[in-house]
Amino acid sequence: MRSARSAWRFLDDRLRLEPVVAFLREKEVPRHRLTWAYFFGGLSLFFLAVQVTTGILLLLYYRPTPEAAYESVEFVMTRVEFGWLVRSVHAWSANLMVLSVVVHMSSVYLMRSYGRPRDLTWWTGMLLLAATLGFGFSGYLLPWNTLAFFATRVGTDMVGKVPLVGGSLLRVLRGGEDVSGATLTRFFGLHAAVLPLLAFVLLGLHLLLVQRHNVHVPPSLREEARRRPGIPFLPDFTLRELVVWLIGLALLAALAAFRPWELGARADPFASAPAGIQPEWYFLFVFQTLKLLPARILGVEGELLGLAAFGAAAVLWFLAPVLDRASRRGEPSRTATVVGLAVLLYAAAMTLYAALAGRRS
Amino acid sequence: MSPNAAAEAKPTRRAWLSWLLGTSLGAVALSILYPLVRYVLPPPSAESQTGRVLAGRRSELPPGSGKTFRFGAKPGIVVATPGGEIRAFSAVCTHLACTVQYRKDLQHIWCACHDGHYSLEGVPIAGPPPRPLERYDVAVKGDEIWVSRQQG
């Protein structure tokens, strides 16, 4: 006990931690019927921590070349003790992280918590979402199996459709004309160096801003939050968050143990694409929409139009704090809610549709 | 129950709960750490069951020369003494595991890393090597030099 106190004094002398602790002691999380939504940011953080840990572990055995990538993952899955567990946890946690991030983003949107001064928090969050999807897309290729190979070919091919710069972008992304060993090297660098660095900077800023402004209470819940006592951040809220993390861990362990992630067949760049090929579920709504569009709409290539629409939607979504003027004054806006619900429902419905169509084929 | 007993029961129940909490947290930590440690330890590499290896050919090994070869996962060295006798050793220096070589000018085996010298019997004669090089059996069949681990 005494040594703990002297260790604390040593750190406090040098880092001046007292104000930070005092701040956290005073901090309260508002209590209302949607308080559960506040746990999803932390849950995403937990899955990210799992990703970093298991990702570093996979680096011990993974080899990012087309000759050795598949074999090295196979080695991890079959020869390394608990290798199947580490890789399955990494793959499952990636999916749960995307899910948690999407729930987090949706709840923030629907509670319209992005208004000034939290607009910067929203923007860093949206960039983190983009980084998360980038992690998913780049990581998918790394085992160098058939599904990954063709998903990457299709996914990068879309980039080539961008007017004017598409061709150059495509070559930069693929490291050549086609998906090859050069693509694998690039995606590996992106997945294991560029995106982690970017994510950590953004995450630091995001967390700092969340602490700075605390969580947002939507107008309709303010009365309830005023009536009920807040949850002290330390220790009450933190302990609850830990319980949520424990549930996340249990879910991960169960999924990894009972549904180990498959490796599939080794990619053969000269083989035909297998039937029923699909991207990861979080890209399905884009995939399905593009599939449904006619080849030409009003003389323009349908695919191009679809991609342009998705691009525009992403930009508008990103700009929500600017477009939704009422949010800046902390007032409700029916339009924003209706638009948000429509977008989320559309994405959910398309995902479901694609999943069902994929199962049938 | 007397008020006294009730007062005593309370901290006991609390202690019991915190014992439960502590042990389950410990169990969670262990169930994470154990697989991690096992994972980090690499599986034994498939040791090629090298019985006999073709180390080289007589024709490429004139008296007073040597060459390294692959013996399982480790390098070996085969030398032809100035007298023309063929001998084979492990090429792993007994000092810090560099790969040794045959020095024509010195007419013995030499390790470049820390200037270790071995005689053509594999015995250290100068420098830091603490032990002789492991000697292998040599069988010459026609032109082929076959090397195997010494029996016994």
Contacts between the chains, C-beta under 8 A, distances in Angstrom:
chain1	res1	chain2	res2	distance
A	57	B	36	7.1
A	57	B	39	6.0
A	57	B	40	7.3
A	60	B	39	7.8
A	60	B	40	6.7
A	60	B	42	8.0
A	61	B	42	7.9
A	79	B	43	4.7
A	80	B	39	6.1
A	80	B	42	7.2
A	80	B	43	5.6
A	81	B	35	7.6
A	81	B	38	4.1
A	81	B	39	6.0
A	81	B	41	7.1
A	81	B	43	6.7
A	82	B	35	3.8
A	82	B	36	7.7
A	82	B	38	5.3
A	82	B	39	4.6
A	83	B	39	6.3
A	85	B	35	5.6
A	85	B	39	7.7
A	86	B	35	7.4
A	86	B	39	5.5
A	246	B	28	7.4
A	249	B	28	7.5
